[in-house]
Amino acid sequence: MENSKTKTKTVEKEKLVAETLNGRFAMIGLIAALGAYLTTGQIIPGFV
């Protein structure tokens, strides 16, 4: 017996691509912040 109230949610391909890119850029930002800190000792170089 099927339950007529169950629905399958689908995610649009554009949203999946957007979230993937957002995650990748966030990781690049973290790596850039870590690199700046390791080389200069400051999170934002030039800002005291």
C-alpha positions, 0 to 999 in steps of 0.5 A, a space after each residue: 500500500 502506497 502512502 500518497 503523502 510522501 513526496 520526493 524533494 529534488 534539488 535544481 542543478 543550478 543550486 547544486 553548482 552554486 553551493 559547490 562553488 560557494 564552498 570552494 571559494 570559502 575554502 580558498 579564502 581560508 587558505 588565503 587567510 592562513 597564508 597571510 597569517 603565516 607570512 606576515 603574522 597578521 590576518 589582514 596585512 596592513 591593518 593594525 
